[in-house]
Amino acid sequence: MRVKASRKAGGNDDRTKSFVAGAVAGTFSKTVTAPLSRLTIMRQVAAAEPGMRQVSMYAEFLGTVKTKGVRHLFRGNTAAVCHKVPFSGVYHGTYSVLKGWTGQETFWFRLGNGSVAGAAACIAAYPLDLARSLIASGKSETPSLVKTLWAEGKRGGGRTLYRGLWPTLLQVTPNLGVNYAVYDTCSQFFASDKKPTIGSTLSSAASAGIASSLATHPLDVIRRVIQTDGAAGTSSRFNGSFSAAWSTIVASNSPRALWRGLTPELLKVVPSVCLTFSMFEFMKSTVL
């Protein structure tokens, strides 16, 4: 009995360490890559503006620094970090449960499990994702997470905090489904019968991130546009309609606008994966 209790306590302690290490690693990675995340959202939201200016990512980066300062590149990072913790917890927890239920290791089961887990996590943490979009895009009247949520809720009630949920689910569900399916498949391919190495783990994670971003980026542009539509008391142009946002972007600019923001999004994938993994291992082995 004492041995079982000791093992149980040891298992709980290890899970606690993993949770804390994961939270710190995620926060560190999000903060370091925050400027690229902000550039992605800014460029995505601009896709719906008539006569969109063709400004390079580099020029937009320099323009933001010169006019508003380096600190402005981190606007929305607090909301991103606060969103990451509950989202990741629900996502990984749900995926583990579904994986246990299905007991299947095929690509399509991974895709399905990842998609369902992604939808559950998206719904659970959605108000924080909405606030992040508003703050990072500059559509919020304040950079404060709490004040942004309060203002949106006060303006239209709790329902306003879920503005753009359906378009977001259309993007997040396949995105995370592809992410998990590609990651698990690549892990098996790189590792084969051998023990997974750091290189194989990083390669799998980077491949999964790039594949999921490429597969769903136009959907991500649409959901960011709808999330920020009608913000700060402005009149809504799309009323939450996916098709209206899509047709407006294409008609106002061109189909290329649906891929706006892809470059900074892809640029942050590899460093984000490496930073998360490195900090996670450092926290578990050295600090905790």
C-alpha positions in Angstrom: 0.0 0.0 0.0 2.9 2.3 0.9 4.6 1.6 -2.4 1.4 2.3 -4.4 0.9 5.5 -2.5 4.5 6.5 -3.1 4.1 5.8 -6.8 0.9 7.7 -7.0 2.4 10.7 -5.2 5.4 10.5 -7.5 3.2 10.5 -10.6 1.2 13.5 -9.3 4.4 15.3 -8.6 5.7 14.6 -12.1 2.4 15.9 -13.7 2.6 19.0 -11.6 6.2 19.7 -12.7 5.2 19.1 -16.3 2.3 21.5 -16.0 4.4 24.2 -14.4 7.2 23.7 -16.8 4.8 23.7 -19.8 3.1 26.9 -18.6 6.5 28.7 -18.1 7.8 27.4 -21.5 4.7 28.5 -23.3 4.8 32.0 -21.7 8.5 32.4 -22.6 7.9 31.3 -26.2 4.9 33.5 -26.6 6.7 36.5 -25.3 9.8 36.1 -27.4 7.8 35.6 -30.6 5.1 38.2 -29.7 6.3 40.8 -32.3 5.8 38.3 -35.1 2.4 37.3 -33.8 1.3 41.0 -33.6 2.5 41.6 -37.2 0.5 38.5 -38.3 -2.7 39.8 -36.8 -2.2 43.4 -37.9 -1.7 42.3 -41.5 -4.6 39.8 -41.4 -7.1 42.4 -40.2 -5.9 44.9 -42.9 -6.9 42.4 -45.5 -10.6 43.6 -45.3 -9.7 47.2 -45.8 -10.7 48.6 -49.3 -7.6 49.4 -51.4 -5.2 47.6 -49.0 -1.8 49.1 -49.0 0.9 46.7 -50.3 3.5 47.2 -47.5 6.2 44.6 -46.8 6.4 42.9 -43.5 9.8 44.5 -42.9 8.5 48.0 -43.7 5.5 47.5 -41.4 7.8 46.3 -38.6 10.1 49.4 -38.9 7.1 51.7 -39.2 5.6 50.4 -36.0 8.9 50.7 -34.1 9.6 54.3 -35.4 6.1 55.7 -34.8 5.0 53.8 -31.6 8.1 52.2 -30.2 9.4 48.6 -29.6 7.0 48.1 -26.7 4.0 48.4 -29.1 5.1 45.2 -30.8 4.2 43.3 -27.6 0.7 44.7 -27.4 -1.7 41.8 -26.8 0.9 39.4 -25.4 -0.6 39.3 -22.0 -3.9 38.2 -23.5 -2.1 35.6 -25.6 -0.3 34.1 -22.6 -3.5 34.1 -20.5 -5.3 32.4 -23.4 -2.5 29.8 -23.9 -2.8 28.2 -20.4 -6.5 27.2 -20.4 -6.5 26.4 -24.1 -3.5 24.1 -23.9 -4.9 22.4 -20.8 -8.3 21.6 -22.3 -6.7 20.7 -25.7 -4.2 18.2 -24.5 -6.5 16.8 -21.8 -9.3 16.2 -24.3 -7.0 14.7 -26.9 -5.6 12.2 -24.3 -9.1 11.1 -23.4 -10.2 10.7 -27.0 -7.0 8.8 -27.8 -7.8 6.4 -24.9 -11.4 5.9 -26.1 -10.6 5.3 -29.7 -7.4 3.3 -29.1 -6.4 4.0 -32.8 -3.1 5.3 -34.1 -3.9 5.9 -37.7 -3.6 9.4 -39.4 -7.3 9.9 -39.7 -8.1 9.0 -36.1 -5.3 11.5 -35.0 -6.8 14.1 -37.3 -10.3 13.5 -35.8 -9.2 13.5 -32.2 -7.1 16.6 -32.7 -10.0 18.4 -34.4 -12.5 17.6 -31.6 -10.0 18.5 -28.9 -9.3 21.8 -30.7 -13.0 22.7 -30.8 -13.4 22.0 -27.1 -10.4 24.1 -26.2 -11.5 26.9 -28.5 -14.9 27.2 -26.9 -13.5 27.1 -23.4 -11.0 29.9 -23.9 -12.7 31.9 -26.6 -13.2 35.3 -24.9 -9.5 35.5 -24.2 -8.8 34.8 -27.9 -11.2 37.5 -28.9 -9.6 40.0 -26.5 -6.2 39.1 -27.9 -7.3 39.8 -31.5 -8.8 43.2 -30.5 -5.8 44.3 -28.5 -3.1 43.1 -31.0 -4.9 44.6 -34.0 -5.3 48.0 -32.3 -9.1 47.7 -32.5 -9.5 47.8 -28.7 -9.7 51.2 -27.0 -7.3 49.9 -24.3 -4.3 47.5 -24.2 -5.7 46.1 -20.9 -7.1 42.6 -21.1 -9.6 43.0 -18.3 -10.8 46.4 -19.6 -11.2 45.1 -23.1 -13.3 42.1 -21.9 -15.3 44.4 -19.7 -16.0 46.9 -22.5 -17.0 44.3 -25.0 -19.3 42.5 -22.4 -20.8 45.8 -21.3 -21.4 46.9 -24.9 -23.4 43.8 -26.1 -23.6 41.4 -23.2 -21.9 38.0 -22.8 -22.9 37.1 -26.3 -20.5 39.7 -27.7 -17.5 37.9 -26.1 -18.2 35.0 -28.5 -18.4 37.2 -31.6 -16.8 35.3 -34.5 -16.9 31.9 -32.7 -18.1 29.9 -35.6 -15.6 31.2 -38.1 -12.9 30.6 -35.5 -14.1 27.0 -35.1 -13.9 26.5 -38.8 -10.2 27.5 -38.7 -9.1 26.1 -35.3 -10.6 22.7 -35.7 -8.9 21.6 -38.9 -5.7 23.5 -37.9 -5.2 21.6 -34.7 -6.4 18.4 -36.3 -3.7 18.7 -39.0 -1.2 19.7 -36.3 -1.6 16.7 -34.1 -1.9 14.3 -37.0 1.2 15.5 -38.7 3.1 15.6 -35.4 2.3 12.1 -34.4 2.9 10.8 -37.9 6.3 12.6 -38.2 7.3 11.4 -34.7 6.8 7.8 -35.8 8.6 8.4 -39.1 11.7 10.1 -37.6 12.0 7.9 -34.5 11.1 4.6 -36.2 11.9 1.9 -33.6 14.4 4.0 -31.8 13.9 6.3 -28.8 12.8 9.8 -29.9 15.7 12.3 -30.0 15.6 16.1 -29.5 16.2 16.5 -33.2 13.3 14.3 -34.2 10.9 15.9 -31.7 11.8 19.4 -32.9 11.5 18.4 -36.5 8.1 16.8 -35.9 6.8 19.9 -34.1 8.1 22.3 -36.7 6.7 20.2 -39.6 3.3 20.1 -37.8 3.3 23.8 -37.2 4.2 24.7 -40.8 1.7 22.2 -42.3 -1.2 23.4 -40.2 -0.5 27.1 -40.9 -0.3 26.5 -44.6 -3.5 24.4 -44.6 -5.7 26.9 -42.8 -4.2 30.4 -43.2 -7.1 31.9 -45.3 -9.5 30.7 -42.7 -7.4 32.4 -40.0 -7.5 35.7 -41.9 -11.3 35.4 -42.1 -11.7 34.7 -38.4 -9.5 37.6 -37.4 -11.4 40.0 -39.6 -14.8 38.9 -38.1 -13.5 39.0 -34.6 -12.5 42.7 -35.0 -15.5 43.6 -37.0 -17.8 46.0 -35.1 -15.2 46.5 -32.3 -15.1 49.6 -30.1 -18.7 50.6 -31.0 -18.1 50.7 -34.7 -20.8 49.4 -37.1 -20.5 45.8 -38.2 -19.8 45.1 -41.8 -20.2 41.4 -41.9 -22.5 40.5 -38.9 -20.5 37.4 -38.3 -21.0 36.0 -41.8 -18.0 34.0 -43.1 -19.1 34.2 -46.7 -19.6 38.0 -46.5 -16.1 38.5 -45.1 -14.6 36.2 -47.7 -16.3 37.9 -50.6 -15.5 41.4 -49.4 -11.8 40.6 -49.0 -11.5 39.1 -52.4 -13.6 41.9 -54.1 -11.9 44.7 -52.3 -8.4 43.5 -52.9 -7.7 40.1 -54.4 -7.5 36.4 -53.5 -3.9 37.0 -52.4 -5.2 39.0 -49.5 -6.5 35.8 -47.9 -2.8 34.8 -47.4 -1.8 38.1 -45.9 0.2 37.7 -42.7 1.5 34.2 -43.7 5.2 35.2 -43.7 5.5 36.3 -40.1 3.2 33.4 -39.1 5.7 30.9 -40.7 8.7 32.7 -39.4 7.6 32.2 -35.8 7.0 28.5 -36.0 10.5 27.1 -35.8 11.8 29.5 -33.0 8.5 29.1 -31.1 8.9 25.3 -31.1 12.6 25.4 -30.2 12.1 27.9 -27.4 9.2 26.0 -25.9 11.0 22.7 -26.0 14.3 24.1 -24.6 12.6 26.0 -21.8 10.4 23.1 -20.9 13.4 20.8 -20.5 15.4 23.4 -18.6 12.6 24.0 -16.1 12.0 20.3 -15.5 15.7 19.3 -15.1 17.2 22.4 -13.4 14.6 24.6 -11.7 11.8 22.3 -10.6 
